[in-house]
Amino acid sequence: MIGGIVVGWLWTRMARTALDKLAQGQGDPAFLRAKIASCAYFMKWELPKAMAVAPRLSMMDRSWIDITPGELLA
């Protein structure tokens, strides 16, 4: 989950930079628009997948913690 959130943050930073460059008339407009579109795709389709795991992680299920080393090797 944290990986998806970090990638989302990175995409947000890249899209912000692309928007700034477009506004200033810098860089290749097609490339910058593609960067922004890629960010939008990630936010719409990929980030929700990462966030869907959050409720399961917050349940504080101890089943994996309570396993003894002997049970793992059995």
N, CA, C, O and CB atoms as a CASP TS submission, in Angstrom:
PFRMAT TS
TARGET T0000
AUTHOR 0000-0000-0000
METHOD Language model
MODEL 1
PARENT N/A
ATOM      1  N   MET     1       0.819  -1.183   0.000  1.00  0.00           N
ATOM      2  CA  MET     1       0.000   0.000   0.000  1.00  0.00           C
ATOM      3  C   MET     1       0.872   1.259   0.000  1.00  0.00           C
ATOM      4  O   MET     1       0.609   2.195  -0.755  1.00  0.00           O
ATOM      5  CB  MET     1      -0.936  -0.009   1.202  1.00  0.00           C
ATOM      6  N   ILE     2       1.892   1.283   0.833  1.00  0.00           N
ATOM      7  CA  ILE     2       2.724   2.484   0.923  1.00  0.00           C
ATOM      8  C   ILE     2       3.427   2.764  -0.399  1.00  0.00           C
ATOM      9  O   ILE     2       3.641   3.920  -0.762  1.00  0.00           O
ATOM     10  CB  ILE     2       3.757   2.337   2.047  1.00  0.00           C
ATOM     11  N   GLY     3       3.785   1.706  -1.113  1.00  0.00           N
ATOM     12  CA  GLY     3       4.421   1.903  -2.419  1.00  0.00           C
ATOM     13  C   GLY     3       3.500   2.621  -3.389  1.00  0.00           C
ATOM     14  O   GLY     3       3.926   3.523  -4.110  1.00  0.00           O
ATOM     15  N   GLY     4       2.236   2.220  -3.404  1.00  0.00           N
ATOM     16  CA  GLY     4       1.258   2.873  -4.276  1.00  0.00           C
ATOM     17  C   GLY     4       1.057   4.337  -3.923  1.00  0.00           C
ATOM     18  O   GLY     4       0.898   5.185  -4.801  1.00  0.00           O
ATOM     19  N   ILE     5       1.065   4.623  -2.635  1.00  0.00           N
ATOM     20  CA  ILE     5       0.902   6.007  -2.183  1.00  0.00           C
ATOM     21  C   ILE     5       2.112   6.842  -2.586  1.00  0.00           C
ATOM     22  O   ILE     5       1.963   7.980  -3.031  1.00  0.00           O
ATOM     23  CB  ILE     5       0.699   6.060  -0.652  1.00  0.00           C
ATOM     24  N   VAL     6       3.307   6.282  -2.432  1.00  0.00           N
ATOM     25  CA  VAL     6       4.528   7.012  -2.803  1.00  0.00           C
ATOM     26  C   VAL     6       4.556   7.265  -4.308  1.00  0.00           C
ATOM     27  O   VAL     6       4.908   8.360  -4.748  1.00  0.00           O
ATOM     28  CB  VAL     6       5.791   6.225  -2.369  1.00  0.00           C
ATOM     29  N   VAL     7       4.188   6.259  -5.094  1.00  0.00           N
ATOM     30  CA  VAL     7       4.164   6.447  -6.547  1.00  0.00           C
ATOM     31  C   VAL     7       3.135   7.519  -6.922  1.00  0.00           C
ATOM     32  O   VAL     7       3.378   8.331  -7.815  1.00  0.00           O
ATOM     33  CB  VAL     7       3.840   5.107  -7.268  1.00  0.00           C
ATOM     34  N   GLY     8       1.993   7.518  -6.241  1.00  0.00           N
ATOM     35  CA  GLY     8       0.994   8.554  -6.480  1.00  0.00           C
ATOM     36  C   GLY     8       1.536   9.943  -6.175  1.00  0.00           C
ATOM     37  O   GLY     8       1.286  10.893  -6.917  1.00  0.00           O
ATOM     38  N   TRP     9       2.276  10.052  -5.086  1.00  0.00           N
ATOM     39  CA  TRP     9       2.896  11.329  -4.718  1.00  0.00           C
ATOM     40  C   TRP     9       3.901  11.756  -5.792  1.00  0.00           C
ATOM     41  O   TRP     9       3.946  12.924  -6.179  1.00  0.00           O
ATOM     42  CB  TRP     9       3.596  11.219  -3.335  1.00  0.00           C
ATOM     43  N   LEU    10       4.705  10.802  -6.270  1.00  0.00           N
ATOM     44  CA  LEU    10       5.678  11.128  -7.320  1.00  0.00           C
ATOM     45  C   LEU    10       4.978  11.576  -8.599  1.00  0.00           C
ATOM     46  O   LEU    10       5.407  12.536  -9.240  1.00  0.00           O
ATOM     47  CB  LEU    10       6.578   9.919  -7.612  1.00  0.00           C
ATOM     48  N   TRP    11       3.891  10.877  -8.974  1.00  0.00           N
ATOM     49  CA  TRP    11       3.147  11.284 -10.163  1.00  0.00           C
ATOM     50  C   TRP    11       2.574  12.686  -9.999  1.00  0.00           C
ATOM     51  O   TRP    11       2.555  13.471 -10.947  1.00  0.00           O
ATOM     52  CB  TRP    11       2.024  10.289 -10.456  1.00  0.00           C
ATOM     53  N   THR    12       2.108  12.994  -8.794  1.00  0.00           N
ATOM     54  CA  THR    12       1.568  14.331  -8.543  1.00  0.00           C
ATOM     55  C   THR    12       2.646  15.394  -8.736  1.00  0.00           C
ATOM     56  O   THR    12       2.395  16.437  -9.339  1.00  0.00           O
ATOM     57  CB  THR    12       0.985  14.417  -7.122  1.00  0.00           C
ATOM     58  N   ARG    13       3.834  15.130  -8.228  1.00  0.00           N
ATOM     59  CA  ARG    13       4.940  16.080  -8.399  1.00  0.00           C
ATOM     60  C   ARG    13       5.299  16.247  -9.880  1.00  0.00           C
ATOM     61  O   ARG    13       5.521  17.364 -10.347  1.00  0.00           O
ATOM     62  CB  ARG    13       6.177  15.609  -7.604  1.00  0.00           C
ATOM     63  N   MET    14       5.352  15.129 -10.612  1.00  0.00           N
ATOM     64  CA  MET    14       5.691  15.208 -12.036  1.00  0.00           C
ATOM     65  C   MET    14       4.622  15.964 -12.815  1.00  0.00           C
ATOM     66  O   MET    14       4.944  16.756 -13.701  1.00  0.00           O
ATOM     67  CB  MET    14       5.869  13.803 -12.622  1.00  0.00           C
ATOM     68  N   ALA    15       3.356  15.727 -12.493  1.00  0.00           N
ATOM     69  CA  ALA    15       2.274  16.422 -13.194  1.00  0.00           C
ATOM     70  C   ALA    15       2.305  17.916 -12.890  1.00  0.00           C
ATOM     71  O   ALA    15       2.077  18.736 -13.780  1.00  0.00           O
ATOM     72  CB  ALA    15       0.909  15.831 -12.803  1.00  0.00           C
ATOM     73  N   ARG    16       2.587  18.273 -11.639  1.00  0.00           N
ATOM     74  CA  ARG    16       2.682  19.690 -11.262  1.00  0.00           C
ATOM     75  C   ARG    16       3.793  20.378 -12.053  1.00  0.00           C
ATOM     76  O   ARG    16       3.613  21.490 -12.551  1.00  0.00           O
ATOM     77  CB  ARG    16       2.939  19.835  -9.740  1.00  0.00           C
ATOM     78  N   THR    17       4.936  19.715 -12.164  1.00  0.00           N
ATOM     79  CA  THR    17       6.059  20.263 -12.940  1.00  0.00           C
ATOM     80  C   THR    17       5.674  20.398 -14.404  1.00  0.00           C
ATOM     81  O   THR    17       5.988  21.405 -15.038  1.00  0.00           O
ATOM     82  CB  THR    17       7.312  19.370 -12.802  1.00  0.00           C
ATOM     83  N   ALA    18       4.994  19.390 -14.946  1.00  0.00           N
ATOM     84  CA  ALA    18       4.567  19.438 -16.347  1.00  0.00           C
ATOM     85  C   ALA    18       3.594  20.594 -16.573  1.00  0.00           C
ATOM     86  O   ALA    18       3.697  21.302 -17.575  1.00  0.00           O
ATOM     87  CB  ALA    18       3.911  18.102 -16.760  1.00  0.00           C
ATOM     88  N   LEU    19       2.657  20.791 -15.653  1.00  0.00           N
ATOM     89  CA  LEU    19       1.718  21.908 -15.772  1.00  0.00           C
ATOM     90  C   LEU    19       2.453  23.252 -15.745  1.00  0.00           C
ATOM     91  O   LEU    19       2.149  24.155 -16.523  1.00  0.00           O
ATOM     92  CB  LEU    19       0.676  21.853 -14.639  1.00  0.00           C
ATOM     93  N   ASP    20       3.416  23.364 -14.844  1.00  0.00           N
ATOM     94  CA  ASP    20       4.196  24.605 -14.758  1.00  0.00           C
ATOM     95  C   ASP    20       4.963  24.867 -16.050  1.00  0.00           C
ATOM     96  O   ASP    20       4.988  25.994 -16.544  1.00  0.00           O
ATOM     97  CB  ASP    20       5.171  24.544 -13.576  1.00  0.00           C
ATOM     98  N   LYS    21       5.588  23.825 -16.594  1.00  0.00           N
ATOM     99  CA  LYS    21       6.359  23.981 -17.833  1.00  0.00           C
ATOM    100  C   LYS    21       5.450  24.355 -19.002  1.00  0.00           C
ATOM    101  O   LYS    21       5.807  25.191 -19.832  1.00  0.00           O
ATOM    102  CB  LYS    21       7.125  22.686 -18.156  1.00  0.00           C
ATOM    103  N   LEU    22       4.270  23.729 -19.062  1.00  0.00           N
ATOM    104  CA  LEU    22       3.321  24.093 -20.122  1.00  0.00           C
ATOM    105  C   LEU    22       2.926  25.560 -20.006  1.00  0.00           C
ATOM    106  O   LEU    22       2.872  26.272 -21.008  1.00  0.00           O
ATOM    107  CB  LEU    22       2.065  23.199 -20.060  1.00  0.00           C
ATOM    108  N   ALA    23       2.653  26.006 -18.804  1.00  0.00           N
ATOM    109  CA  ALA    23       2.249  27.398 -18.584  1.00  0.00           C
ATOM    110  C   ALA    23       3.355  28.374 -18.975  1.00  0.00           C
ATOM    111  O   ALA    23       3.072  29.492 -19.405  1.00  0.00           O
ATOM    112  CB  ALA    23       1.864  27.610 -17.121  1.00  0.00           C
ATOM    113  N   GLN    24       4.612  27.958 -18.828  1.00  0.00           N
ATOM    114  CA  GLN    24       5.753  28.811 -19.145  1.00  0.00           C
ATOM    115  C   GLN    24       6.220  28.644 -20.587  1.00  0.00           C
ATOM    116  O   GLN    24       7.151  29.323 -21.021  1.00  0.00           O
ATOM    117  CB  GLN    24       6.897  28.513 -18.202  1.00  0.00           C
ATOM    118  N   GLY    25       5.578  27.743 -21.332  1.00  0.00           N
ATOM    119  CA  GLY    25       5.966  27.510 -22.720  1.00  0.00           C
ATOM    120  C   GLY    25       7.280  26.771 -22.859  1.00  0.00           C
ATOM    121  O   GLY    25       7.960  26.906 -23.876  1.00  0.00           O
ATOM    122  N   GLN    26       7.646  25.996 -21.859  1.00  0.00           N
ATOM    123  CA  GLN    26       8.896  25.236 -21.889  1.00  0.00           C
ATOM    124  C   GLN    26       8.624  23.770 -22.232  1.00  0.00           C
ATOM    125  O   GLN    26       7.529  23.258 -21.998  1.00  0.00           O
ATOM    126  CB  GLN    26       9.628  25.343 -20.531  1.00  0.00           C
ATOM    127  N   GLY    27       9.626  23.113 -22.785  1.00  0.00           N
ATOM    128  CA  GLY    27       9.553  21.680 -23.031  1.00  0.00           C
ATOM    129  C   GLY    27       8.652  21.310 -24.193  1.00  0.00           C
ATOM    130  O   GLY    27       8.089  22.166 -24.875  1.00  0.00           O
ATOM    131  N   ASP    28       8.534  20.016 -24.395  1.00  0.00           N
ATOM    132  CA  ASP    28       7.723  19.451 -25.479  1.00  0.00           C
ATOM    133  C   ASP    28       6.279  19.324 -24.989  1.00  0.00           C
ATOM    134  O   ASP    28       6.005  18.517 -24.100  1.00  0.00           O
ATOM    135  CB  ASP    28       8.284  18.054 -25.944  1.00  0.00           C
ATOM    136  N   PRO    29       5.359  20.099 -25.546  1.00  0.00           N
ATOM    137  CA  PRO    29       3.973  20.067 -25.063  1.00  0.00           C
ATOM    138  C   PRO    29       3.323  18.679 -25.119  1.00  0.00           C
ATOM    139  O   PRO    29       2.579  18.311 -24.209  1.00  0.00           O
ATOM    140  CB  PRO    29       3.145  21.026 -25.867  1.00  0.00           C
ATOM    141  N   ALA    30       3.593  17.919 -26.161  1.00  0.00           N
ATOM    142  CA  ALA    30       2.999  16.579 -26.264  1.00  0.00           C
ATOM    143  C   ALA    30       3.496  15.678 -25.137  1.00  0.00           C
ATOM    144  O   ALA    30       2.716  14.941 -24.535  1.00  0.00           O
ATOM    145  CB  ALA    30       3.328  15.945 -27.633  1.00  0.00           C
ATOM    146  N   PHE    31       4.781  15.740 -24.858  1.00  0.00           N
ATOM    147  CA  PHE    31       5.352  14.937 -23.766  1.00  0.00           C
ATOM    148  C   PHE    31       4.763  15.361 -22.422  1.00  0.00           C
ATOM    149  O   PHE    31       4.409  14.516 -21.600  1.00  0.00           O
ATOM    150  CB  PHE    31       6.894  15.073 -23.738  1.00  0.00           C
ATOM    151  N   LEU    32       4.661  16.663 -22.204  1.00  0.00           N
ATOM    152  CA  LEU    32       4.153  17.160 -20.932  1.00  0.00           C
ATOM    153  C   LEU    32       2.679  16.796 -20.743  1.00  0.00           C
ATOM    154  O   LEU    32       2.261  16.445 -19.640  1.00  0.00           O
ATOM    155  CB  LEU    32       4.338  18.675 -20.847  1.00  0.00           C
ATOM    156  N   ARG    33       1.888  16.882 -21.827  1.00  0.00           N
ATOM    157  CA  ARG    33       0.474  16.474 -21.726  1.00  0.00           C
ATOM    158  C   ARG    33       0.357  14.979 -21.458  1.00  0.00           C
ATOM    159  O   ARG    33      -0.534  14.543 -20.729  1.00  0.00           O
ATOM    160  CB  ARG    33      -0.291  16.838 -23.017  1.00  0.00           C
ATOM    161  N   ALA    34       1.254  14.194 -22.047  1.00  0.00           N
ATOM    162  CA  ALA    34       1.250  12.748 -21.792  1.00  0.00           C
ATOM    163  C   ALA    34       1.594  12.455 -20.330  1.00  0.00           C
ATOM    164  O   ALA    34       1.035  11.536 -19.731  1.00  0.00           O
ATOM    165  CB  ALA    34       2.249  12.031 -22.727  1.00  0.00           C
ATOM    166  N   LYS    35       2.496  13.222 -19.769  1.00  0.00           N
ATOM    167  CA  LYS    35       2.864  13.070 -18.353  1.00  0.00           C
ATOM    168  C   LYS    35       1.640  13.341 -17.464  1.00  0.00           C
ATOM    169  O   LYS    35       1.377  12.604 -16.514  1.00  0.00           O
ATOM    170  CB  LYS    35       4.038  14.039 -17.978  1.00  0.00           C
ATOM    171  N   ILE    36       0.906  14.397 -17.784  1.00  0.00           N
ATOM    172  CA  ILE    36      -0.285  14.754 -17.015  1.00  0.00           C
ATOM    173  C   ILE    36      -1.366  13.684 -17.169  1.00  0.00           C
ATOM    174  O   ILE    36      -2.029  13.322 -16.196  1.00  0.00           O
ATOM    175  CB  ILE    36      -0.823  16.126 -17.462  1.00  0.00           C
ATOM    176  N   ALA    37      -1.542  13.183 -18.382  1.00  0.00           N
ATOM    177  CA  ALA    37      -2.530  12.126 -18.622  1.00  0.00           C
ATOM    178  C   ALA    37      -2.153  10.843 -17.883  1.00  0.00           C
ATOM    179  O   ALA    37      -3.027  10.145 -17.368  1.00  0.00           O
ATOM    180  CB  ALA    37      -2.660  11.846 -20.128  1.00  0.00           C
ATOM    181  N   SER    38      -0.869  10.532 -17.830  1.00  0.00           N
ATOM    182  CA  SER    38      -0.412   9.340 -17.108  1.00  0.00           C
ATOM    183  C   SER    38      -0.695   9.468 -15.623  1.00  0.00           C
ATOM    184  O   SER    38      -1.078   8.497 -14.971  1.00  0.00           O
ATOM    185  CB  SER    38       1.086   9.109 -17.337  1.00  0.00           C
ATOM    186  N   CYS    39      -0.508  10.658 -15.095  1.00  0.00           N
ATOM    187  CA  CYS    39      -0.819  10.906 -13.688  1.00  0.00           C
ATOM    188  C   CYS    39      -2.310  10.701 -13.430  1.00  0.00           C
ATOM    189  O   CYS    39      -2.695  10.059 -12.453  1.00  0.00           O
ATOM    190  CB  CYS    39      -0.395  12.334 -13.281  1.00  0.00           C
ATOM    191  N   ALA    40      -3.138  11.247 -14.305  1.00  0.00           N
ATOM    192  CA  ALA    40      -4.585  11.102 -14.148  1.00  0.00           C
ATOM    193  C   ALA    40      -4.992   9.631 -14.185  1.00  0.00           C
ATOM    194  O   ALA    40      -5.834   9.194 -13.400  1.00  0.00           O
ATOM    195  CB  ALA    40      -5.325  11.883 -15.245  1.00  0.00           C
ATOM    196  N   TYR    41      -4.386   8.868 -15.105  1.00  0.00           N
ATOM    197  CA  TYR    41      -4.673   7.433 -15.167  1.00  0.00           C
ATOM    198  C   TYR    41      -4.304   6.753 -13.852  1.00  0.00           C
ATOM    199  O   TYR    41      -5.094   5.985 -13.303  1.00  0.00           O
ATOM    200  CB  TYR    41      -3.911   6.778 -16.336  1.00  0.00           C
ATOM    201  N   PHE    42      -3.108   7.038 -13.349  1.00  0.00           N
ATOM    202  CA  PHE    42      -2.661   6.397 -12.115  1.00  0.00           C
ATOM    203  C   PHE    42      -3.609   6.720 -10.973  1.00  0.00           C
ATOM    204  O   PHE    42      -3.983   5.834 -10.204  1.00  0.00           O
ATOM    205  CB  PHE    42      -1.236   6.837 -11.761  1.00  0.00           C
ATOM    206  N   MET    43      -3.997   7.974 -10.857  1.00  0.00           N
ATOM    207  CA  MET    43      -4.876   8.382  -9.755  1.00  0.00           C
ATOM    208  C   MET    43      -6.254   7.736  -9.862  1.00  0.00           C
ATOM    209  O   MET    43      -6.876   7.421  -8.848  1.00  0.00           O
ATOM    210  CB  MET    43      -5.019   9.902  -9.730  1.00  0.00           C
ATOM    211  N   LYS    44      -6.728   7.541 -11.087  1.00  0.00           N
ATOM    212  CA  LYS    44      -8.070   6.978 -11.270  1.00  0.00           C
ATOM    213  C   LYS    44      -8.098   5.461 -11.133  1.00  0.00           C
ATOM    214  O   LYS    44      -9.045   4.908 -10.573  1.00  0.00           O
ATOM    215  CB  LYS    44      -8.609   7.368 -12.626  1.00  0.00           C
ATOM    216  N   TRP    45      -7.066   4.780 -11.641  1.00  0.00           N
ATOM    217  CA  TRP    45      -7.125   3.319 -11.737  1.00  0.00           C
ATOM    218  C   TRP    45      -6.174   2.576 -10.807  1.00  0.00           C
ATOM    219  O   TRP    45      -6.534   1.507 -10.314  1.00  0.00           O
ATOM    220  CB  TRP    45      -6.838   2.912 -13.129  1.00  0.00           C
ATOM    221  N   GLU    46      -5.000   3.085 -10.551  1.00  0.00           N
ATOM    222  CA  GLU    46      -4.010   2.350  -9.767  1.00  0.00           C
ATOM    223  C   GLU    46      -4.035   2.698  -8.283  1.00  0.00           C
ATOM    224  O   GLU    46      -3.977   1.798  -7.444  1.00  0.00           O
ATOM    225  CB  GLU    46      -2.638   2.612 -10.314  1.00  0.00           C
ATOM    226  N   LEU    47      -4.119   3.966  -7.943  1.00  0.00           N
ATOM    227  CA  LEU    47      -4.118   4.355  -6.540  1.00  0.00           C
ATOM    228  C   LEU    47      -5.284   3.741  -5.758  1.00  0.00           C
ATOM    229  O   LEU    47      -5.086   3.319  -4.619  1.00  0.00           O
ATOM    230  CB  LEU    47      -4.166   5.864  -6.430  1.00  0.00           C
ATOM    231  N   PRO    48      -6.490   3.675  -6.328  1.00  0.00           N
ATOM    232  CA  PRO    48      -7.575   3.029  -5.568  1.00  0.00           C
ATOM    233  C   PRO    48      -7.285   1.560  -5.224  1.00  0.00           C
ATOM    234  O   PRO    48      -7.762   1.059  -4.205  1.00  0.00           O
ATOM    235  CB  PRO    48      -8.870   3.111  -6.360  1.00  0.00           C
ATOM    236  N   LYS    49      -6.521   0.880  -6.054  1.00  0.00           N
ATOM    237  CA  LYS    49      -6.158  -0.511  -5.743  1.00  0.00           C
ATOM    238  C   LYS    49      -5.318  -0.561  -4.472  1.00  0.00           C
ATOM    239  O   LYS    49      -5.522  -1.423  -3.618  1.00  0.00           O
ATOM    240  CB  LYS    49      -5.385  -1.157  -6.923  1.00  0.00           C
ATOM    241  N   ALA    50      -4.387   0.356  -4.355  1.00  0.00           N
ATOM    242  CA  ALA    50      -3.545   0.395  -3.160  1.00  0.00           C
ATOM    243  C   ALA    50      -4.374   0.760  -1.933  1.00  0.00           C
ATOM    244  O   ALA    50      -4.197   0.179  -0.863  1.00  0.00           O
ATOM    245  CB  ALA    50      -2.391   1.398  -3.343  1.00  0.00           C
ATOM    246  N   MET    51      -5.270   1.713  -2.089  1.00  0.00           N
ATOM    247  CA  MET    51      -6.077   2.160  -0.959  1.00  0.00           C
ATOM    248  C   MET    51      -7.096   1.103  -0.525  1.00  0.00           C
ATOM    249  O   MET    51      -7.549   1.117   0.619  1.00  0.00           O
ATOM    250  CB  MET    51      -6.794   3.453  -1.314  1.00  0.00           C
ATOM    251  N   ALA    52      -7.458   0.193  -1.422  1.00  0.00           N
ATOM    252  CA  ALA    52      -8.416  -0.853  -1.076  1.00  0.00           C
ATOM    253  C   ALA    52      -7.864  -1.796  -0.013  1.00  0.00           C
ATOM    254  O   ALA    52      -8.631  -2.480   0.666  1.00  0.00           O
ATOM    255  CB  ALA    52      -8.801  -1.643  -2.318  1.00  0.00           C
ATOM    256  N   VAL    53      -6.568  -1.838   0.135  1.00  0.00           N
ATOM    257  CA  VAL    53      -5.924  -2.713   1.112  1.00  0.00           C
ATOM    258  C   VAL    53      -5.967  -2.112   2.527  1.00  0.00           C
ATOM    259  O   VAL    53      -5.847  -2.844   3.510  1.00  0.00           O
ATOM    260  CB  VAL    53      -4.472  -2.981   0.697  1.00  0.00           C
ATOM    261  N   ALA    54      -6.133  -0.811   2.633  1.00  0.00           N
ATOM    262  CA  ALA    54      -6.062  -0.114   3.921  1.00  0.00           C
ATOM    263  C   ALA    54      -6.985  -0.700   4.994  1.00  0.00           C
ATOM    264  O   ALA    54      -6.532  -0.898   6.121  1.00  0.00           O
ATOM    265  CB  ALA    54      -6.399   1.335   3.723  1.00  0.00           C
ATOM    266  N   PRO    55      -8.247  -0.984   4.698  1.00  0.00           N
ATOM    267  CA  PRO    55      -9.103  -1.546   5.760  1.00  0.00           C
ATOM    268  C   PRO    55      -8.579  -2.874   6.307  1.00  0.00           C
ATOM    269  O   PRO    55      -8.663  -3.129   7.509  1.00  0.00           O
ATOM    270  CB  PRO    55     -10.517  -1.744   5.234  1.00  0.00           C
ATOM    271  N   ARG    56      -8.042  -3.712   5.435  1.00  0.00           N
ATOM    272  CA  ARG    56      -7.505  -4.994   5.908  1.00  0.00           C
ATOM    273  C   ARG    56      -6.277  -4.791   6.777  1.00  0.00           C
ATOM    274  O   ARG    56      -6.079  -5.515   7.753  1.00  0.00           O
ATOM    275  CB  ARG    56      -7.159  -5.898   4.725  1.00  0.00           C
ATOM    276  N   LEU    57      -5.459  -3.823   6.435  1.00  0.00           N
ATOM    277  CA  LEU    57      -4.257  -3.572   7.230  1.00  0.00           C
ATOM    278  C   LEU    57      -4.594  -2.977   8.589  1.00  0.00           C
ATOM    279  O   LEU    57      -3.870  -3.191   9.562  1.00  0.00           O
ATOM    280  CB  LEU    57      -3.316  -2.643   6.481  1.00  0.00           C
ATOM    281  N   SER    58      -5.680  -2.239   8.656  1.00  0.00           N
ATOM    282  CA  SER    58      -6.032  -1.587   9.918  1.00  0.00           C
ATOM    283  C   SER    58      -6.832  -2.484  10.858  1.00  0.00           C
ATOM    284  O   SER    58      -7.156  -2.061  11.967  1.00  0.00           O
ATOM    285  CB  SER    58      -6.815  -0.336   9.639  1.00  0.00           C
ATOM    286  N   MET    59      -7.157  -3.696  10.450  1.00  0.00           N
ATOM    287  CA  MET    59      -7.924  -4.609  11.303  1.00  0.00           C
ATOM    288  C   MET    59      -7.102  -5.114  12.480  1.00  0.00           C
ATOM    289  O   MET    59      -7.662  -5.628  13.448  1.00  0.00           O
ATOM    290  CB  MET    59      -8.430  -5.789  10.488  1.00  0.00           C
ATOM    291  N   MET    60      -5.803  -4.978  12.412  1.00  0.00           N
ATOM    292  CA  MET    60      -4.912  -5.431  13.478  1.00  0.00           C
ATOM    293  C   MET    60      -5.069  -6.931  13.769  1.00  0.00           C
ATOM    294  O   MET    60      -5.057  -7.359  14.923  1.00  0.00           O
ATOM    295  CB  MET    60      -5.176  -4.629  14.748  1.00  0.00           C
ATOM    296  N   ASP    61      -5.211  -7.694  12.721  1.00  0.00           N
ATOM    297  CA  ASP    61      -5.279  -9.149  12.864  1.00  0.00           C
ATOM    298  C   ASP    61      -3.928  -9.666  13.328  1.00  0.00           C
ATOM    299  O   ASP    61      -2.909  -9.396  12.692  1.00  0.00           O
ATOM    300  CB  ASP    61      -5.697  -9.827  11.529  1.00  0.00           C
ATOM    301  N   ARG    62      -3.910 -10.391  14.408  1.00  0.00           N
ATOM    302  CA  ARG    62      -2.662 -10.873  14.991  1.00  0.00           C
ATOM    303  C   ARG    62      -2.315 -12.298  14.558  1.00  0.00           C
ATOM    304  O   ARG    62      -1.329 -12.854  15.042  1.00  0.00           O
ATOM    305  CB  ARG    62      -2.747 -10.809  16.495  1.00  0.00           C
ATOM    306  N   SER    63      -3.074 -12.887  13.684  1.00  0.00           N
ATOM    307  CA  SER    63      -2.854 -14.295  13.338  1.00  0.00           C
ATOM    308  C   SER    63      -1.438 -14.549  12.830  1.00  0.00           C
ATOM    309  O   SER    63      -0.855 -15.589  13.137  1.00  0.00           O
ATOM    310  CB  SER    63      -3.859 -14.736  12.287  1.00  0.00           C
ATOM    311  N   TRP    64      -0.896 -13.654  12.089  1.00  0.00           N
ATOM    312  CA  TRP    64       0.457 -13.854  11.567  1.00  0.00           C
ATOM    313  C   TRP    64       1.515 -13.579  12.623  1.00  0.00           C
ATOM    314  O   TRP    64       2.621 -14.113  12.534  1.00  0.00           O
ATOM    315  CB  TRP    64       0.693 -12.962  10.358  1.00  0.00           C
ATOM    316  N   ILE    65       1.206 -12.762  13.618  1.00  0.00           N
ATOM    317  CA  ILE    65       2.160 -12.449  14.679  1.00  0.00           C
ATOM    318  C   ILE    65       2.228 -13.588  15.697  1.00  0.00           C
ATOM    319  O   ILE    65       3.293 -13.881  16.241  1.00  0.00           O
ATOM    320  CB  ILE    65       1.774 -11.131  15.378  1.00  0.00           C
ATOM    321  N   ASP    66       1.095 -14.221  15.946  1.00  0.00           N
ATOM    322  CA  ASP    66       1.002 -15.231  16.990  1.00  0.00           C
ATOM    323  C   ASP    66       1.545 -16.596  16.584  1.00  0.00           C
ATOM    324  O   ASP    66       1.573 -17.504  17.414  1.00  0.00           O
ATOM    325  CB  ASP    66      -0.414 -15.376  17.409  1.00  0.00           C
ATOM    326  N   ILE    67       1.967 -16.767  15.366  1.00  0.00           N
ATOM    327  CA  ILE    67       2.528 -18.046  14.910  1.00  0.00           C
ATOM    328  C   ILE    67       3.921 -18.194  15.507  1.00  0.00           C
ATOM    329  O   ILE    67       4.745 -17.283  15.431  1.00  0.00           O
ATOM    330  CB  ILE    67       2.578 -18.127  13.340  1.00  0.00           C
ATOM    331  N   THR    68       4.168 -19.345  16.097  1.00  0.00           N
ATOM    332  CA  THR    68       5.483 -19.601  16.677  1.00  0.00           C
ATOM    333  C   THR    68       6.431 -20.092  15.604  1.00  0.00           C
ATOM    334  O   THR    68       5.982 -20.590  14.572  1.00  0.00           O
ATOM    335  CB  THR    68       5.391 -20.623  17.823  1.00  0.00           C
ATOM    336  N   PRO    69       7.752 -19.964  15.821  1.00  0.00           N
ATOM    337  CA  PRO    69       8.708 -20.480  14.837  1.00  0.00           C
ATOM    338  C   PRO    69       8.499 -21.974  14.563  1.00  0.00           C
ATOM    339  O   PRO    69       8.659 -22.416  13.425  1.00  0.00           O
ATOM    340  CB  PRO    69      10.139 -20.239  15.320  1.00  0.00           C
ATOM    341  N   GLY    70       8.150 -22.740  15.569  1.00  0.00           N
ATOM    342  CA  GLY    70       7.914 -24.155  15.373  1.00  0.00           C
ATOM    343  C   GLY    70       6.761 -24.432  14.445  1.00  0.00           C
ATOM    344  O   GLY    70       6.817 -25.369  13.648  1.00  0.00           O
ATOM    345  N   GLU    71       5.712 -23.632  14.532  1.00  0.00           N
ATOM    346  CA  GLU    71       4.561 -23.802  13.656  1.00  0.00           C
ATOM    347  C   GLU    71       4.915 -23.453  12.207  1.00  0.00           C
ATOM    348  O   GLU    71       4.378 -24.043  11.269  1.00  0.00           O
ATOM    349  CB  GLU    71       3.393 -22.935  14.141  1.00  0.00           C
ATOM    350  N   LEU    72       5.812 -22.500  12.038  1.00  0.00           N
ATOM    351  CA  LEU    72       6.230 -22.139  10.682  1.00  0.00           C
ATOM    352  C   LEU    72       7.020 -23.262  10.015  1.00  0.00           C
ATOM    353  O   LEU    72       6.935 -23.461   8.803  1.00  0.00           O
ATOM    354  CB  LEU    72       7.070 -20.864  10.713  1.00  0.00           C
ATOM    355  N   LEU    73       7.776 -23.980  10.808  1.00  0.00           N
ATOM    356  CA  LEU    73       8.637 -25.027  10.262  1.00  0.00           C
ATOM    357  C   LEU    73       7.943 -26.385  10.183  1.00  0.00           C
ATOM    358  O   LEU    73       8.499 -27.329   9.622  1.00  0.00           O
ATOM    359  CB  LEU    73       9.886 -25.147  11.100  1.00  0.00           C
ATOM    360  N   ALA    74       6.774 -26.491  10.719  1.00  0.00           N
ATOM    361  CA  ALA    74       6.058 -27.777  10.734  1.00  0.00           C
ATOM    362  C   ALA    74       5.567 -28.160   9.363  1.00  0.00           C
ATOM    363  O   ALA    74       4.947 -29.211   9.201  1.00  0.00           O
ATOM    364  CB  ALA    74       4.887 -27.724  11.692  1.00  0.00           C
TER
END
